[in-house]
Amino acid sequence: MTVIAGFIPAIQRLFGFVGFLDCRNKSGNDTTSFIAALVVVIAFLSGLLLSPFAAHAEDATTHANIQTSKGNIVVELAAEAAPATVANFLEYAEAGHFDRTIFHRVVRGYVIQGGGFSQYFNERPTRDPIPYEGDNGLKNVRGTIAMARTLDEDSAQAQWFINLRDNEKLDHRVTDLGPIYGYAVFGRVVEGMDIADAIGAVETGEGGPFDAEVPVEPIIILRVDPIEWDIEATPAE
């Protein structure tokens, strides 16, 4: 019920639109007009309730603002689909772990990755790894945010990346030989995808312990804050 309540303003606007349709069809069959309007409402509600990002739409901590030296990126967090991952991300954010870190890996048209190193390539201390949630059904499509990890599926700690394109190869999948572990998606960009794309387009080279893919001019993650956000914010395109 709380989910429905959170969408009441949007529903009211939708009914206004339905009323408009009804007015436009006064000369026709009233029953046909009503059925058409009902179909629109049902389709709208179904889309909201089936979305893994909609279940916690009223929760003030299901969005976070990633403030960078190039601008802000707002992400919607999938707290129901990836509870451990979202809780982990928010704990690091609220502890200031991400403050003044960098995007240390940028691959044009692929991903931007950060959350682990300072501008001077000092690695930030981390807590114990979190359990793998890459099998939650969320895909590594453009605009999603996912956890970085080592070859061990249960090794994700603090680093994360934003997908700049659909990256199907990063998804969890099951084959005849068993599971192929992917990278756990735990949210999506709802504002600032242009900022992510701009970061993804910067010149890169060597830096710190890395031989390549490091921005020549450091891109700083100034801080990450849980925020309240309009439930009707437009997803990344």
C-alpha positions as CSV (number, residue, x, y, z in Angstrom):
1,M,0.0,0.0,0.0
2,T,2.9,2.4,0.7
3,V,4.0,2.0,-2.9
4,I,0.6,2.9,-4.3
5,A,0.4,5.9,-1.9
6,G,3.8,7.1,-3.2
7,F,2.5,7.3,-6.7
8,I,-0.8,9.0,-6.0
9,P,0.2,12.4,-7.5
10,A,1.2,10.7,-10.7
11,I,-2.0,8.6,-10.7
12,Q,-4.1,11.8,-10.3
13,R,-2.4,13.4,-13.2
14,L,-3.0,10.2,-15.2
15,F,-6.7,10.3,-14.4
16,G,-6.7,13.9,-15.6
17,F,-5.3,12.6,-18.9
18,V,-7.9,9.8,-19.0
19,G,-10.6,12.4,-18.4
20,F,-9.3,14.3,-21.4
21,L,-9.6,11.1,-23.5
22,D,-13.2,10.6,-22.3
23,C,-14.1,14.2,-23.3
24,R,-12.6,13.7,-26.7
25,N,-14.8,10.5,-27.1
26,K,-18.2,11.9,-26.0
27,S,-19.6,11.4,-29.4
28,G,-18.8,7.7,-29.4
29,N,-19.6,4.8,-27.2
30,D,-19.2,5.6,-23.5
31,T,-18.4,1.9,-22.7
32,T,-15.6,1.8,-25.3
33,S,-14.2,5.1,-23.9
34,F,-14.2,3.7,-20.3
35,I,-12.5,0.4,-21.3
36,A,-9.8,2.3,-23.2
37,A,-9.2,4.5,-20.2
38,L,-9.1,1.6,-17.8
39,V,-6.5,-0.2,-20.0
40,V,-4.3,2.9,-19.8
41,V,-4.5,3.0,-16.0
42,I,-3.8,-0.7,-15.6
43,A,-0.8,-0.6,-17.9
44,F,0.6,2.5,-16.0
45,L,0.3,0.8,-12.6
46,S,1.7,-2.5,-13.8
47,G,4.8,-0.7,-15.1
48,L,5.4,0.9,-11.8
49,L,4.8,-2.1,-9.6
50,L,6.9,-4.5,-11.7
51,S,9.9,-2.2,-11.7
52,P,12.5,-3.3,-9.2
53,F,13.3,0.3,-8.6
54,A,9.7,1.2,-7.6
55,A,9.3,-0.8,-4.5
56,H,11.0,1.7,-2.2
57,A,10.0,4.9,-4.0
58,E,9.0,6.6,-0.8
59,D,12.2,5.7,1.1
60,A,14.4,8.8,1.4
61,T,17.6,6.7,1.3
62,T,16.9,5.0,-2.1
63,H,18.6,7.8,-4.0
64,A,22.1,9.2,-3.8
65,N,23.8,12.2,-5.3
66,I,27.3,11.6,-6.6
67,Q,28.9,15.0,-6.6
68,T,31.9,15.1,-9.0
69,S,34.3,17.8,-10.2
70,K,32.4,17.7,-13.5
71,G,28.9,17.9,-12.0
72,N,26.3,15.8,-10.2
73,I,25.1,12.3,-11.0
74,V,21.9,11.2,-9.2
75,V,21.3,7.4,-8.9
76,E,18.2,5.6,-7.9
77,L,19.1,2.6,-5.7
78,A,17.3,-0.8,-6.0
79,A,17.1,-1.6,-2.3
80,E,14.7,-4.5,-2.8
81,A,16.6,-6.2,-5.5
82,A,20.1,-5.7,-4.0
83,P,19.6,-5.0,-0.3
84,A,23.1,-5.9,0.9
85,T,24.8,-4.0,-1.9
86,V,22.6,-0.8,-1.4
87,A,23.2,-0.9,2.4
88,N,26.9,-1.3,1.8
89,F,27.1,1.6,-0.6
90,L,25.1,3.9,1.7
91,E,27.3,3.0,4.7
92,Y,30.4,3.9,2.8
93,A,28.8,7.1,1.6
94,E,27.7,8.2,5.0
95,A,31.1,7.3,6.5
96,G,32.7,9.7,4.0
97,H,34.7,6.9,2.3
98,F,34.0,8.2,-1.2
99,D,34.9,11.9,-0.3
100,R,37.8,13.2,-2.5
101,T,38.3,9.9,-4.3
102,I,38.7,9.7,-8.0
103,F,37.4,7.9,-11.1
104,H,40.6,5.9,-11.5
105,R,39.3,3.8,-14.5
106,V,37.6,5.3,-17.5
107,V,37.0,3.3,-20.6
108,R,35.4,5.3,-23.4
109,G,32.0,4.0,-24.3
110,Y,32.2,1.3,-21.7
111,V,32.4,2.2,-18.0
112,I,33.6,4.8,-15.5
113,Q,34.8,3.3,-12.2
114,G,35.6,4.9,-8.9
115,G,35.2,4.7,-5.1
116,G,38.6,3.2,-4.2
117,F,41.5,5.6,-4.5
118,S,42.4,9.2,-3.5
119,Q,43.8,11.7,-6.0
120,Y,47.3,10.5,-5.0
121,F,46.4,6.9,-5.6
122,N,46.2,6.0,-1.9
123,E,43.8,3.1,-1.6
124,R,41.1,3.7,0.9
125,P,40.6,1.1,3.7
126,T,37.5,-1.1,3.3
127,R,35.3,-3.3,5.3
128,D,34.8,-7.0,4.7
129,P,33.4,-7.9,1.3
130,I,29.7,-8.3,0.8
131,P,27.8,-11.3,-0.6
132,Y,27.2,-11.6,-4.3
133,E,23.9,-10.1,-5.5
134,G,24.6,-10.2,-9.3
135,D,21.8,-12.8,-9.8
136,N,19.1,-10.3,-8.8
137,G,17.7,-10.0,-12.3
138,L,19.0,-6.4,-12.9
139,K,21.0,-6.1,-16.1
140,N,24.2,-4.1,-16.8
141,V,22.4,-1.8,-19.3
142,R,23.4,1.8,-20.1
143,G,23.0,4.1,-17.1
144,T,23.1,1.4,-14.4
145,I,25.5,1.4,-11.4
146,A,27.1,-1.9,-10.4
147,M,29.8,-3.2,-8.0
148,A,33.3,-3.9,-9.1
149,R,35.0,-7.0,-7.7
150,T,37.9,-9.4,-8.2
151,L,37.5,-12.9,-9.8
152,D,35.8,-14.0,-6.5
153,E,32.1,-13.3,-6.9
154,D,31.9,-12.5,-3.1
155,S,34.7,-9.9,-3.2
156,A,32.9,-6.6,-3.8
157,Q,33.7,-3.9,-1.2
158,A,33.6,-0.2,-2.1
159,Q,34.4,0.3,-5.7
160,W,31.6,0.7,-8.2
161,F,31.1,1.6,-11.9
162,I,28.5,3.2,-14.2
163,N,27.7,1.5,-17.5
164,L,28.1,3.8,-20.4
165,R,26.5,1.3,-22.8
166,D,24.5,-2.0,-22.6
167,N,27.2,-4.5,-21.3
168,E,25.5,-7.9,-21.6
169,K,28.8,-9.7,-21.0
170,L,28.8,-8.3,-17.4
171,D,25.5,-9.9,-16.5
172,H,25.0,-13.0,-14.4
173,R,23.9,-16.0,-16.5
174,V,23.5,-19.7,-16.1
175,T,24.8,-22.3,-18.6
176,D,24.9,-26.0,-18.9
177,L,28.2,-25.9,-17.1
178,G,26.8,-23.8,-14.2
179,P,26.6,-20.1,-13.4
180,I,28.7,-17.4,-14.9
181,Y,29.0,-14.7,-12.3
182,G,28.4,-11.2,-13.3
183,Y,28.6,-7.8,-11.7
184,A,25.8,-6.8,-9.2
185,V,23.7,-4.0,-10.5
186,F,22.2,-2.0,-7.6
187,G,20.8,1.2,-9.2
188,R,20.5,3.4,-12.2
189,V,21.2,7.0,-13.1
190,V,18.1,9.2,-13.1
191,E,19.9,12.5,-13.6
192,G,23.4,13.4,-14.8
193,M,24.0,10.8,-17.4
194,D,25.5,13.6,-19.5
195,I,28.0,14.0,-16.7
196,A,28.9,10.3,-16.8
197,D,29.3,10.5,-20.6
198,A,31.5,13.5,-20.3
199,I,33.7,11.7,-17.7
200,G,33.8,8.7,-20.1
201,A,35.1,10.9,-22.9
202,V,38.2,12.4,-21.1
203,E,41.8,11.7,-22.2
204,T,43.4,8.8,-20.3
205,G,46.8,7.3,-19.8
206,E,49.0,5.9,-17.0
207,G,48.5,6.8,-13.4
208,G,49.6,5.5,-10.0
209,P,49.7,1.7,-10.1
210,F,47.7,1.5,-13.4
211,D,49.3,1.2,-16.8
212,A,46.3,2.8,-18.6
213,E,42.7,4.0,-18.4
214,V,43.4,6.7,-15.8
215,P,42.1,10.2,-16.6
216,V,45.0,12.5,-17.4
217,E,43.2,15.3,-15.5
218,P,41.8,13.8,-12.3
219,I,38.1,13.5,-12.0
220,I,37.2,13.9,-8.3
221,I,34.3,12.4,-6.5
222,L,33.8,15.2,-4.0
223,R,31.2,13.3,-1.9
224,V,28.2,10.9,-2.1
225,D,25.1,11.7,-0.2
226,P,21.7,9.9,0.3
227,I,19.0,12.3,-0.8
228,E,15.3,12.6,-1.3
229,W,14.3,12.6,-5.0
230,D,11.2,13.0,-7.1
231,I,9.7,9.6,-7.9
232,E,8.9,10.9,-11.4
233,A,12.6,11.7,-12.3
234,T,13.4,10.6,-15.8
235,P,15.7,7.6,-16.1
236,A,19.0,7.8,-18.1
237,E,18.7,7.4,-21.9
